[in-house]
Amino acid sequence: MDIVELSREQQNLFDYIENSENNIFVTGRAGTGKSTLLTYFIENTKKRVAVCAPTGVAALNVGGQTIHSLFGFPFGLLANEDLGRHMHRRTREVLKTLDVLVIDEISMVNADMMDAISRAMGIARGKRKIPFGGAQVVMFGDPYQLAPVPGNNEERAYMAENYQSSWFFDAHVWREDTLERYELNEIFRQHDEHFKEILNAIRDGSCTQEMLDYLNQCGNRFPQNEEVIRLATINESVNAVNRTRMEKLKTESKKFDAIFSAADQQAFGRNLPAEPVLELKVGAQVMFIKNDDAGKKASDGSSVRRWVNGTIGHVVEMPKSGGVKVEVDGEIFDVGRSTWEKVRYEIEEEFDEATGKTREVLIAVPLAEFQQIPLRLAWAVTIHKSQGQTYDEVVIDMGRGAFSPGQTYVALSRVRSLEGLYLTRAIRMSDVMVDPDVLRFMGAHRQAPIEKLF
């Protein structure tokens, strides 16, 4: 396991969450370490915790379940559903046992689902009149970056009629319970204060034309290295770039078939974590799509990851014996198949030597497995799939323009410095899109500084 050192800000917030029973929303700008804190909390809390996320990919990234899977929710509107009827006995036991529910990418959860989570937990815990059945809920995400997925016409009409907005923070449960918001402020990704100021202004919509002019002036050039990754708004552009670059390589292609059963396929559904068939060539630029499973041993005996989700490299060999050799910053790694596990939570009894008593604990049990080389072609990726990644250099292709709030901010905030930024066209004021409901919530929900929590 990697040794994670939290910043003082992150440590203060961890301690507060650990010693509190309050419902807490952890947010922050890109590069402030939200994912680091989330992972650290899951691995170090003494509380019984279950982790979930709105999408299959997000759930796999945090080793948890999707919300629908954990709660047994049917798809569609949940307001009029008899949630108890859909709930398995195992689900009831898990929800009854947990101390804290962690939800990642909470900004993608709509208000109807937020209320359903509260109702379901009340049913399972036998405390229907108490929000979330009395359990603590800790949420991570940034509404400035990701929005709830719009439903069909019926769902959108229902949300418009019954909620102030579709966002999780406008759920009715928050009329009965308190939601505390804490924002991580220390940015680890960028160090240029002026660049950080511009990014923050694009994030909240307060940027000026002067700021964009400066940004565009810095990015108005071509990269010296044609291998610099390109971020584009749509899949069509990304696929075209990757296909063209692959065709230019004169080396022989090789295909790698994923290993999974029909039952595994059914369990993962449409959200397969990697390509069922991955085609590569020597010379291909690739991105790792999963943290290193094995790692290498450090001098102190700890395990150090050789790569993380988002690391960029180049294929240098595809041995007949299997696997792929990938060069990353002058070092060559042997990359074999990684395993993605879809899990479900179960209850086990554990003997506590300190008290001499047994206690119930929640464990994540593998439900299905998917094995594949953890790589994808990466001359280009969509802005959406670049979420959470950090690059030294990046070409940003806004194409016909941003089409969703936060898209431009996500793209620009991936790069460490202005020296590594290249723009295929100028960023326009029309590319800076911020949801007014997010501004309303974030503006009204002021917080005490994290350093003053204790």
SELO-981921 format. One record per residue (C-alpha): x, z, y; residue in one letter. Coordinates in steps of 0.02 Angstrom, whole numbers, plus 50000, padded with zeros to 5 digits. Layout:
REC       X       Z       Y   type
REC       X       Z       Y      a
...
//
This chain:
REC       X       Z       Y   type
REC   50000   50000   50000      m
REC   50062   49959   50174      d
REC   50106   50107   50283      i
REC   49995   50089   50436      v
REC   50042   50179   50596      e
REC   49898   50196   50718      l
REC   49920   50197   50904      s
REC   49873   50357   50995      r
REC   49710   50275   51048      e
REC   49668   50222   50870      q
REC   49717   50392   50799      q
REC   49608   50484   50926      n
REC   49460   50375   50879      l
REC   49492   50396   50693      f
REC   49497   50584   50712      d
REC   49337   50582   50813      y
REC   49244   50476   50685      i
REC   49309   50584   50543      e
REC   49254   50746   50626      n
REC   49090   50683   50695      s
REC   48921   50643   50620      e
REC   48871   50532   50766      n
REC   48830   50347   50753      n
REC   48978   50254   50828      i
REC   49007   50074   50881      f
REC   49191   50028   50889      v
REC   49226   49873   50994      t
REC   49368   49800   51095      g
REC   49448   49640   51152      r
REC   49536   49522   51032      a
REC   49700   49596   50971      g
REC   49659   49779   51001      t
REC   49667   49827   50817      g
REC   49484   49848   50769      k
REC   49518   49784   50593      s
REC   49671   49896   50576      t
REC   49569   50049   50620      l
REC   49427   49998   50505      l
REC   49545   49975   50357      t
REC   49635   50138   50395      y
REC   49470   50232   50404      f
REC   49409   50163   50238      i
REC   49573   50210   50152      e
REC   49596   50381   50231      n
REC   49426   50459   50264      t
REC   49376   50609   50161      k
REC   49194   50557   50178      k
REC   49098   50462   50046      r
REC   49091   50289   50121      v
REC   49009   50122   50081      a
REC   49063   49966   50173      v
REC   48957   49812   50209      c
REC   48955   49657   50319      a
REC   48827   49523   50362      p
REC   48919   49378   50276      t
REC   49003   49355   50109      g
REC   49172   49313   50185      v
REC   49170   49464   50301      a
REC   49119   49578   50156      a
REC   49261   49513   50047      l
REC   49386   49542   50189      n
REC   49343   49728   50196      v
REC   49318   49753   50008      g
REC   49133   49789   50026      g
REC   48964   49711   49992      q
REC   48852   49602   50098      t
REC   48710   49697   50180      i
REC   48583   49601   50075      h
REC   48675   49644   49915      s
REC   48702   49828   49955      l
REC   48522   49860   50007      f
REC   48434   49733   49895      g
REC   48354   49651   50047      f
REC   48259   49488   50026      p
REC   48306   49348   50146      f
REC   48204   49320   50303      g
REC   48113   49443   50414      l
REC   48114   49621   50349      l
REC   47993   49705   50469      a
REC   47841   49695   50355      n
REC   47933   49708   50189      e
REC   47908   49854   50070      d
REC   48093   49892   50062      l
REC   48071   50025   49929      g
REC   47998   49895   49810      r
REC   48156   49790   49823      h
REC   48274   49937   49800      m
REC   48354   49965   49629      h
REC   48381   50141   49564      r
REC   48571   50118   49579      r
REC   48549   50068   49762      t
REC   48447   50224   49796      r
REC   48579   50334   49715      e
REC   48721   50254   49815      v
REC   48629   50268   49981      l
REC   48578   50446   49942      k
REC   48758   50497   49902      t
REC   48855   50419   50046      l
REC   48906   50515   50201      d
REC   48943   50365   50310      v
REC   48895   50182   50308      l
REC   49025   50065   50384      v
REC   48963   49895   50447      i
REC   49092   49765   50496      d
REC   49053   49616   50610      e
REC   48902   49712   50673      i
REC   48876   49587   50813      s
REC   48810   49463   50683      m
REC   48675   49586   50626      v
REC   48508   49561   50713      n
REC   48391   49697   50774      a
REC   48265   49671   50634      d
REC   48400   49700   50501      m
REC   48468   49851   50595      m
REC   48296   49931   50589      d
REC   48279   49885   50405      a
REC   48445   49970   50366      i
REC   48381   50129   50447      s
REC   48215   50121   50354      r
REC   48298   50085   50187      a
REC   48418   50230   50204      m
REC   48274   50345   50251      g
REC   48179   50292   50095      i
REC   48330   50314   49980      a
REC   48378   50483   50053      r
REC   48201   50552   50058      g
REC   48206   50570   50247      k
REC   48097   50429   50309      r
REC   48068   50502   50482      k
REC   48253   50525   50519      i
REC   48353   50374   50576      p
REC   48467   50311   50437      f
REC   48405   50454   50329      g
REC   48525   50571   50418      g
REC   48683   50476   50368      a
REC   48818   50426   50492      q
REC   48835   50242   50535      v
REC   49000   50173   50601      v
REC   49001   49993   50662      m
REC   49143   49876   50707      f
REC   49136   49712   50804      g
REC   49140   49625   50971      d
REC   48977   49552   51041      p
REC   49080   49447   51161      y
REC   49151   49351   51011      q
REC   49016   49333   50877      l
REC   48827   49325   50895      a
REC   48684   49349   50770      p
REC   48644   49192   50670      v
REC   48480   49118   50737      p
REC   48340   49117   50610      g
REC   48204   48988   50584      n
REC   48065   48958   50710      n
REC   47956   49097   50638      e
REC   48098   49223   50643      e
REC   48149   49177   50820      r
REC   47968   49192   50879      a
REC   47950   49363   50797      y
REC   48112   49426   50875      m
REC   48061   49363   51048      a
REC   47892   49449   51036      e
REC   47951   49616   50965      n
REC   48127   49645   51032      y
REC   48213   49636   51200      q
REC   48343   49527   51114      s
REC   48398   49487   50937      s
REC   48557   49591   50954      w
REC   48584   49746   50846      f
REC   48593   49858   50999      f
REC   48412   49817   51043      d
REC   48345   49880   50875      a
REC   48203   50005   50890      h
REC   48303   50137   50795      v
REC   48410   50167   50949      w
REC   48256   50233   51040      r
REC   48257   50376   50915      e
REC   48444   50397   50889      d
REC   48600   50390   50995      t
REC   48726   50250   50983      l
REC   48898   50294   51051      e
REC   49011   50151   51103      r
REC   49200   50165   51107      y
REC   49309   50021   51161      e
REC   49490   50001   51107      l
REC   49587   49945   51259      n
REC   49770   49930   51207      e
REC   49804   49747   51167      i
REC   49941   49718   51039      f
REC   49931   49527   51032      r
REC   49974   49481   51212      q
REC   50098   49564   51331      h
REC   50081   49457   51488      d
REC   49970   49560   51603      e
REC   49908   49409   51701      h
REC   49861   49318   51541      f
REC   49770   49472   51478      k
REC   49677   49483   51643      e
REC   49620   49301   51628      i
REC   49567   49324   51446      l
REC   49465   49477   51489      n
REC   49381   49383   51632      a
REC   49336   49240   51514      i
REC   49271   49368   51390      r
REC   49149   49447   51512      d
REC   49113   49292   51617      g
REC   49195   49355   51776      s
REC   49334   49225   51780      c
REC   49362   49120   51935      t
REC   49405   48936   51953      q
REC   49576   48993   52014      e
REC   49605   49081   51848      m
REC   49554   48926   51750      l
REC   49665   48817   51859      d
REC   49814   48928   51818      y
REC   49772   48925   51633      l
REC   49750   48736   51633      n
REC   49913   48711   51726      q
REC   50007   48813   51596      c
REC   49925   48723   51449      g
REC   49935   48546   51519      n
REC   50076   48485   51406      r
REC   50113   48425   51231      f
REC   50194   48535   51099      p
REC   50370   48486   51049      q
REC   50326   48523   50868      n
REC   50186   48417   50796      e
REC   50153   48552   50666      e
REC   50076   48671   50794      v
REC   49905   48720   50728      i
REC   49754   48643   50815      r
REC   49593   48741   50845      l
REC   49438   48634   50864      a
REC   49255   48671   50895      t
REC   49181   48574   50748      i
REC   49220   48546   50563      n
REC   49218   48358   50585      e
REC   49369   48363   50701      s
REC   49464   48484   50590      v
REC   49434   48385   50431      n
REC   49487   48223   50516      a
REC   49653   48298   50573      v
REC   49692   48376   50403      n
REC   49643   48218   50309      r
REC   49750   48106   50422      t
REC   49902   48219   50408      r
REC   49887   48230   50218      m
REC   49877   48041   50204      e
REC   50039   48024   50303      k
REC   50135   48126   50175      l
REC   50214   48012   50044      k
REC   50234   48152   49917      t
REC   50125   48164   49762      e
REC   49967   48268   49774      s
REC   49921   48404   49652      k
REC   49753   48487   49626      k
REC   49724   48669   49585      f
REC   49559   48716   49505      d
REC   49489   48888   49542      a
REC   49452   49001   49394      i
REC   49277   49072   49391      f
REC   49131   49077   49271      s
REC   48953   49019   49296      a
REC   48904   49202   49316      a
REC   49039   49225   49448      d
REC   48977   49070   49540      q
REC   48801   49141   49541      q
REC   48864   49309   49606      a
REC   48964   49231   49748      f
REC   48828   49105   49789      g
REC   48872   48980   49924      r
REC   49004   49095   49999      n
REC   49151   49050   49888      l
REC   49307   49131   49964      p
REC   49420   48980   49936      a
REC   49412   48796   49888      e
REC   49346   48767   49710      p
REC   49473   48624   49702      v
REC   49626   48639   49816      l
REC   49729   48481   49844      e
REC   49905   48500   49911      l
REC   50063   48398   49938      k
REC   50242   48449   49968      v
REC   50261   48452   50157      g
REC   50082   48507   50189      a
REC   50054   48638   50323      q
REC   49950   48778   50251      v
REC   49874   48943   50303      m
REC   49858   49094   50190      f
REC   49677   49148   50177      i
REC   49706   49317   50095      k
REC   49827   49460   50120      n
REC   49969   49470   49994      d
REC   49905   49550   49834      d
REC   50073   49600   49760      a
REC   50194   49625   49903      g
REC   50377   49669   49886      k
REC   50458   49839   49876      k
REC   50537   49912   50032      a
REC   50688   50029   50026      s
REC   50575   50181   50037      d
REC   50475   50123   49885      g
REC   50322   50067   49983      s
REC   50246   49895   49962      s
REC   50271   49771   50105      v
REC   50158   49619   50120      r
REC   50251   49453   50119      r
REC   50107   49368   50208      w
REC   49937   49411   50281      v
REC   49775   49318   50306      n
REC   49818   49186   50437      g
REC   50006   49166   50403      t
REC   50061   48984   50425      i
REC   50186   48901   50309      g
REC   50235   48737   50225      h
REC   50227   48685   50043      v
REC   50405   48652   49982      v
REC   50377   48638   49794      e
REC   50239   48639   49664      m
REC   50326   48686   49501      p
REC   50260   48620   49336      k
REC   50254   48801   49278      s
REC   50116   48832   49404      g
REC   50091   48905   49576      g
REC   50158   48844   49742      v
REC   50318   48879   49837      k
REC   50283   48904   50022      v
REC   50413   48919   50159      e
REC   50371   49042   50298      v
REC   50496   49068   50440      d
REC   50644   49017   50332      g
REC   50594   49122   50181      e
REC   50519   49044   50024      i
REC   50381   49133   49931      f
REC   50312   49100   49757      d
REC   50124   49096   49780      v
REC   50014   49115   49627      g
REC   49828   49137   49610      r
REC   49745   49277   49706      s
REC   49590   49365   49648      t
REC   49438   49394   49756      w
REC   49319   49524   49689      e
REC   49136   49541   49732      k
REC   49096   49725   49712      v
REC   48951   49844   49702      r
REC   48953   50030   49733      y
REC   48927   50156   49593      e
REC   48935   50345   49584      i
REC   49064   50442   49484      e
REC   49099   50627   49469      e
REC   49271   50686   49522      e
REC   49349   50857   49491      f
REC   49411   50939   49650      d
REC   49558   51052   49604      e
REC   49552   51142   49772      a
REC   49374   51204   49746      t
REC   49364   51198   49557      g
REC   49202   51100   49570      k
REC   49150   50922   49533      t
REC   49089   50810   49672      r
REC   49005   50642   49674      e
REC   49111   50499   49743      v
REC   49071   50318   49780      l
REC   49181   50186   49697      i
REC   49181   49998   49717      a
REC   49161   49916   49547      v
REC   49203   49729   49524      p
REC   49047   49627   49492      l
REC   49124   49452   49492      a
REC   49296   49373   49511      e
REC   49359   49213   49590      f
REC   49540   49159   49568      q
REC   49627   49026   49670      q
REC   49789   48988   49762      i
REC   49757   49080   49929      p
REC   49794   48930   50041      l
REC   49703   48800   50144      r
REC   49766   48651   50242      l
REC   49807   48708   50417      a
REC   49859   48571   50533      w
REC   49688   48611   50606      a
REC   49555   48746   50583      v
REC   49391   48780   50671      t
REC   49388   48908   50810      i
REC   49263   49007   50706      h
REC   49382   49017   50557      k
REC   49525   49068   50671      s
REC   49432   49229   50707      q
REC   49549   49377   50690      g
REC   49707   49270   50678      q
REC   49862   49274   50788      t
REC   49972   49122   50824      y
REC   50135   49100   50919      d
REC   50083   48923   50968      e
REC   49915   48837   50965      v
REC   49836   48674   51022      v
REC   49658   48702   51081      i
REC   49538   48556   51069      d
REC   49373   48600   51153      m
REC   49307   48425   51118      g
REC   49141   48397   51206      r
REC   49138   48578   51261      g
REC   49097   48752   51200      a
REC   48924   48766   51123      f
REC   48910   48952   51090      s
REC   48948   49110   51190      p
REC   49122   49179   51160      g
REC   49191   49020   51081      q
REC   49317   48984   51220      t
REC   49372   49166   51225      y
REC   49402   49171   51038      v
REC   49506   49011   51045      a
REC   49615   49063   51192      l
REC   49641   49242   51132      s
REC   49721   49184   50968      r
REC   49888   49142   51051      v
REC   50017   49274   51096      r
REC   50074   49200   51261      s
REC   50045   49060   51385      l
REC   50211   48984   51330      e
REC   50129   48944   51163      g
REC   49967   48872   51234      l
REC   49931   48684   51232      y
REC   49766   48609   51290      l
REC   49701   48437   51242      t
REC   49592   48445   51398      r
REC   49560   48566   51540      a
REC   49452   48718   51511      i
REC   49297   48699   51620      r
REC   49188   48834   51694      m
REC   49048   48768   51582      s
REC   49156   48816   51431      d
REC   49148   48999   51484      v
REC   48987   49058   51403      m
REC   48931   49240   51393      v
REC   48765   49303   51328      d
REC   48674   49397   51469      p
REC   48606   49524   51343      d
REC   48785   49569   51296      v
REC   48828   49594   51479      l
REC   48674   49705   51498      r
REC   48719   49814   51349      f
REC   48905   49827   51380      m
REC   48876   49860   51564      g
REC   48747   49996   51537      a
REC   48832   50077   51389      h
REC   48980   50155   51477      r
REC   49092   50270   51377      q
REC   49212   50412   51404      a
REC   49395   50361   51382      p
REC   49449   50378   51200      i
REC   49597   50488   51250      e
REC   49472   50616   51316      k
REC   49374   50633   51153      l
REC   49463   50796   51115      f
//
